[in-house]
Structures are given as structure tokens and as C-alpha cells.
Amino acid sequence: MYCQNCGATLPDEAQYCNKCGSKQENRMVGYSPKIQDPAFLKYLKNSNRYAMIFAIIAAVIAVAAFTYYGETSSEMDNPESMFIGFGIGSMFLLIAIFQVVGKKKSKTWDGTVINKTVKKKQRRQNSGENDYYWVTYVEYDISIRDDRGKTHHIMSTDDATLYNYYTIGDRIRHHGGLNTYEKYDKSRDTIIFCNACASLNDIKNDTCFRCGCPLLK
């Protein structure tokens, strides 16, 4: 951890700075027990339920739209058009199911930030039926190696907020189910990410301004 007054490096359990002597209040070092708050379980259940509801609505709309298209269009008839609608609707449902199952199967683990990279890349953007142009973007990559030796990545595009939030050597905990990360030492931070909805909050906040879940500090 670091002194809140002068920034000197201190042992995690230090109550006073051995350089300037200032008392360390609200040190925010360690993984927060607030992760056990029922608000997180409620948020996870609600997000999974909303994902399935959205997928079902999208599937129904796809089937209805393609069935109507098959009845009114001269380019495609039913049942061919209706079968395409069923295929697209099934895809929406499968994506939602995979997301929910993936969250439930994800595990909690600890790791360390081992590398950070910034790369300029290009992607092709369509501008018409046969036309396209190239768009340049910046990719930020944070590499985390868990305690079992597996490497994980936190990626972002054209936004360096997460990249600047983590430092090489930071200890990190990945929270299963939520699929979010918590930094062990938050003593020098001015911001904090909600481990439920990932919204960016001021470090002074106790609960997320967006979803109301406790902030892990």
C-alpha cells in the first residue's frame, strides 16, 4: 500500500507512515468482504432474467417479421422465409443461454497484472454495397496471470481508463458469476469500478450511482 499523504510505499498492515508519520485512514487495502452482499446476487439474477426476456422478444420479432415478409414479398415465400426467422430467433436464444451458463460456470481466482500493451490497429468499415474504408483505432490490453499460471486479458478500444487504472504488479481478484475484477490495493485510487454493472464511480462513493450495489473498497 501507499501513504495517503506523501505516497511512500508502506506494509499493508501499516497504520502510520514511516516517512511522514501521518495516520492511514480508510486504507482500502485488501479484497472487500462486501462481495457477499445480497445486492450482487440480486443483480446477477435480474441481469440473467433480462437477458433471456430480451432474447425471447427478439426471437419472436424475427419469426414474425420473416413470416410476414414471406407472405407479402415476391422475392421469398413461406415456409422458407419463416424457417429463416426461426433460425435467427434460435440464434438470439442460444447466445443468451451461453451468456447465462458462462457466468454461472465462471470461477473466482486471484492473479497479478504482468503486462500492459497499446496497439494501433485498423478495421474495415462498409460505406455502401461494394464500398468500404479503413478505420484506425487503439487497442488497450491488460495481461493478468492467475496463480495457476493461466493468462487472462482485459481489453478495451479507444478508451484508456481501464489501462490507466491497473499497474503492472497489481494483485487482482476475478469474481466468478459477475466476471469482474477487484484490485487488492486501492489506497491511491481516485476512481473505482462497480463489480456489478462496471460503472465508473468516485472512490468516495460507498454504493454505485447506477445500480446501487456496494463498491468493493
N, C-alpha and C positions, 0 to 999 in steps of 0.2 A: 504494500500500500504506500501512499504518498501523503506527506503532510499537507493538510488543507490550507496552511498559512504560507509556508515557504517552498513547498514542493519537494522536500527532501524525501529520499527513499527510507521507509520505516518497516519494521517487522509487522506482520498482520495483526498481532495482538497488542501493539503499542497504544498506550493511552495518552502519552505525551511525546512531542517531537524531541529527539535527542540533539537537534541542531538549534532550533529557535525556542524550544520549551513550551510551545503552545499545546493546549489540550485538544485532543482529537474527538470532536463531537460528531455523532451520526456518521461513522466512518464508512459505512456502506461497503464493507469487505466481507465476502462470503456469499454463498448461494442462499437465496432467501427462502425461508420456510413458508412464505406466503403462497407458494405454488400449490399448496394443499387447500387453499381457499375454495369453497364450493362454487364460487363465481366462475372459475375456469372450467369446471366440469359442465356447468350450465351453458356456458358459451360454446363449448365443443359440441354438446348435444344439439343446440339450436343451429349452429352452422352446418352440421351434417344434415339436419332435417330440412333446412332451407335449400341446401344443395340438391337434395332429392326432389323437393317440391318444384324447384326451378327446372330440373331435368325432365320431370313428368310433364309440366306445362309445355316446355319446348318440344317434347316428343309428340304431344297431341296436336300442337300447331303444325308441326312438319307433316304429319299424316293427313290432317285436314286440308292443308294448303296444296299438297301434291294430288290428293284425291280430287279436289276442286279443279286443279289445273288439268287433270286427265279428262274431266267431264266437259271442260269449256275450250280446251286448246285443240287445234288441228295438228300440232306437232307431236303429241304423245297422247295415247289413250289409256284408260284403265283396263285391266288392273296393273299394267306396267308402271304407270305413274304412282299409283297407290303403294306398290311394293318399294319404290324408291323412297317414298315418305316413311314407310316402316323402317327401312334401312337407316335413314338419317336419324329417326327418332330413337331407334335402338342404340345408335352411337352415342347420343346425348345421355341415355340412361347408363350405358356401360362406363362412360367417363366419370359420371357422378359416383357410381358404385366403386370404381377403382380408387377414387379420391378418398372416400369414406373408409374403405378397407385399408388403404395405405396409411391413413392416420392412426387407425386402431393398431396396426402392426408395428408402427414406429416405436423405437426404444429410446430410453433416456441414457445418455452417455456423456462422459467428460473428455475433453481434449484440449489441445493447445494450438493457437494460431502460429503456423510455421512459415507462411509466406503471403505476400500481397503483390499483385501484378496489375498493371494498367496497359490495355492494348487498344489501339485504334483499328477498327475493322470496317468493312463495307458490306452492305447487303443490297440486293436488287429490289427495286420498288417499281411495281407496274404503274404506268401512267395511261394506259389505253389497251386496246385489244391485243396489239402486237408491239407496243412500245414499252420501254422501261428505262429507268435511270438508276444510278448508284447513289446510295446514301451512306455517308460516313458517320459512325457512332463510336463511343468509347465504352469499352467493357471493363468493369472492375471485378476482380476475382480475389477472394479471400480464401486461403487454403487452411483447413483445420485438420490436424491429425489426432484421432481419438486415441485413448490409452491402449487400445488393442492394435494400433498401427495402421488403421484404415484412414485414408484421406477423404475429406468432405470439402465441398466448395459452397461459399455464399457468393452468388453472382448478382450484379446489378448493371444497368445500362444507362449511361449519360447522367448518373447521379452518384456523387462521391460520398454521400452521407454515411452509409454503412462502411465504406472503405476507410474513412477517416475515424470512425467510431472505434474500430478494432486496431490493436497494435500487435506486431509480431512478439510473441511470448505471452500474450494474454491467455489465461485459463478460461475455458468456455464450457458451459453445460448445455447440451441439447435436450430439450424437454419432449419426450415422446408424446404422441397424440396431438399436441399443439404444433409440433415441428418448428419450434422457435428456439432461439439461443439466449442464454443469460451469461453475462460477463461476471467473473468472480470478483474483480476489483473495480468498483465504480466510484472510488474515492476522488478521482479527478474529473469525473464526467459532469457536463452541464446538461446533457440530454439523456433520455432513456427510452427504449422501445417497449411498447406493450407486448407481453408474451402471449396475448390472446389475439388481438386484431392487428398487431405490428405497427400501430400508430406511433408517431414520434411525439414524445412528451417532454416537458421541462423536468429536470431532475428533482425539483422541489415538489412536484405533484406526488400525491400518495395513491391516487387512482387514475386510470386512463380517462382522458377527457371525452373519448369517443364511445367506448364500450362499458366503462365503469369498473373494469376488473382491476384488482390491486397491481401496482407496479412492483416488480421484484427488486427491492433495494433494502 
